[in-house]
Amino acid sequence: MKIDKKQIRFNVSSSPKDSAIRLAGQVLLENGFITEEYIESMIKKEETDITYIGNGIAIPHGLYEDKKYVLESGISVVHYPEGIEYDENFVFLVIGIAANDENHLEILQDIAIKLSDESYVERLVSSEDIDTFVNYFNE
């Protein structure tokens, strides 16, 4: 899945986990992917499931029953170059996911495959500017 600058918050200062999830949701909202209710669903999902997928990455998304708040599938990325505490882990990229039933698994699979490569993630995290980040992400 390709992204553009509007879907990214780059070089963000550290923040608590809930704030990071809300920011990822806010970016999804600003880009027309979700309604505001979906952000609360993303927070609720964290109460029951772990969205840390390893390699310094978390993929918060809403509860399955709240897919009705997804207007269009898309992602957001919040880049924390210094990392944040995320449960028992340290996260550098928070990737908010809004997906409808048709391509939910496709989006998750694409992200998981891409971000399982440690050197690729390192290039993303250490990007000097947002243009470089977008180019790497869209490879």
C-alpha positions in Angstrom: 0.0 0.0 0.0 1.4 3.3 -1.1 1.4 6.4 1.1 1.9 10.1 0.6 3.1 12.9 3.0 -0.5 13.7 4.2 -0.6 10.3 5.8 2.5 10.7 7.8 3.5 12.6 11.0 7.3 12.6 10.8 9.9 13.1 13.5 7.4 13.2 16.4 8.6 13.7 20.0 8.0 10.8 22.3 4.5 10.4 23.8 2.5 7.9 25.8 1.0 4.9 23.9 -2.6 6.2 24.0 -1.5 9.5 22.5 0.4 7.8 19.7 -2.7 5.7 18.8 -4.9 8.8 18.9 -2.5 10.6 16.6 -2.4 7.7 14.2 -6.2 7.8 14.2 -6.4 11.5 13.8 -4.2 11.3 10.7 -6.6 8.6 9.3 -9.5 10.9 10.1 -7.9 13.9 8.4 -7.4 11.9 5.3 -11.0 10.8 5.1 -10.4 7.1 5.8 -12.5 6.9 9.0 -15.1 8.6 11.2 -14.1 9.9 14.6 -15.7 6.9 16.3 -13.0 4.6 14.8 -10.3 6.3 16.9 -12.1 5.2 20.1 -12.4 1.7 18.6 -8.6 1.7 18.1 -8.1 2.5 21.8 -10.6 -0.2 22.8 -8.8 -2.8 20.7 -5.6 -2.2 22.7 -7.4 -3.2 25.8 -7.8 -6.8 24.5 -5.2 -7.3 21.9 -1.6 -6.5 21.4 -0.8 -4.6 18.2 2.9 -4.6 18.5 4.2 -6.8 15.7 7.9 -6.7 16.4 10.8 -4.9 14.9 9.9 -1.6 16.6 6.5 -1.4 14.9 2.9 -1.3 16.2 -0.2 -1.5 13.9 -3.2 -0.1 15.9 -6.5 -0.7 14.3 -10.2 -0.8 15.4 -12.3 -3.6 16.5 -13.8 -5.8 13.8 -17.4 -4.8 14.7 -16.5 -1.2 14.2 -15.6 -1.6 10.5 -18.7 0.5 9.9 -16.6 3.5 10.9 -14.1 2.9 8.0 -15.0 5.0 5.0 -12.1 3.9 2.8 -9.2 1.7 3.4 -5.9 3.4 4.2 -3.0 3.8 6.6 -1.3 6.4 8.6 2.3 6.4 9.9 3.6 8.2 13.0 7.4 8.3 13.0 9.1 8.4 16.4 12.9 8.5 15.8 13.7 8.2 19.5 11.0 5.6 20.1 8.2 5.3 22.6 7.2 2.8 25.2 4.5 0.6 23.9 3.4 -1.9 26.5 6.6 -3.9 27.2 8.2 -2.9 23.9 9.9 0.0 22.3 8.3 1.4 19.1 9.6 3.7 16.4 6.7 3.4 13.9 3.0 3.5 14.7 1.0 2.5 11.7 -2.7 3.1 12.0 -4.8 0.8 9.8 -8.3 1.4 8.5 -9.5 -1.4 6.4 -12.8 -2.6 5.1 -13.6 -6.3 4.8 -12.5 -6.5 1.2 -8.9 -5.8 1.7 -8.2 -6.0 5.5 -6.0 -9.1 5.2 -4.2 -7.8 2.1 -3.2 -4.6 3.9 -2.0 -6.5 7.0 -0.1 -9.0 5.0 1.6 -6.2 2.9 2.7 -4.3 5.9 3.9 -7.4 7.8 6.0 -8.6 4.9 7.5 -5.2 4.2 8.3 -4.5 7.8 9.7 -7.9 8.7 13.0 -6.8 7.1 15.1 -5.2 9.8 17.3 -3.3 7.5 14.3 -1.8 5.7 12.8 -0.7 9.0 16.1 0.8 10.1 16.2 2.9 6.8 12.7 4.1 7.5 13.4 5.0 11.2 16.6 6.8 10.3 15.3 8.8 7.4 16.5 12.3 7.5 13.4 13.9 6.0 9.8 13.0 5.1 10.5 12.8 1.3 13.1 10.1 1.9 10.8 8.3 4.3 7.9 8.3 1.7 10.3 7.0 -1.0 11.6 4.2 1.2 8.1 3.3 2.4 6.7 3.1 -1.1 9.5 0.8 -2.5 
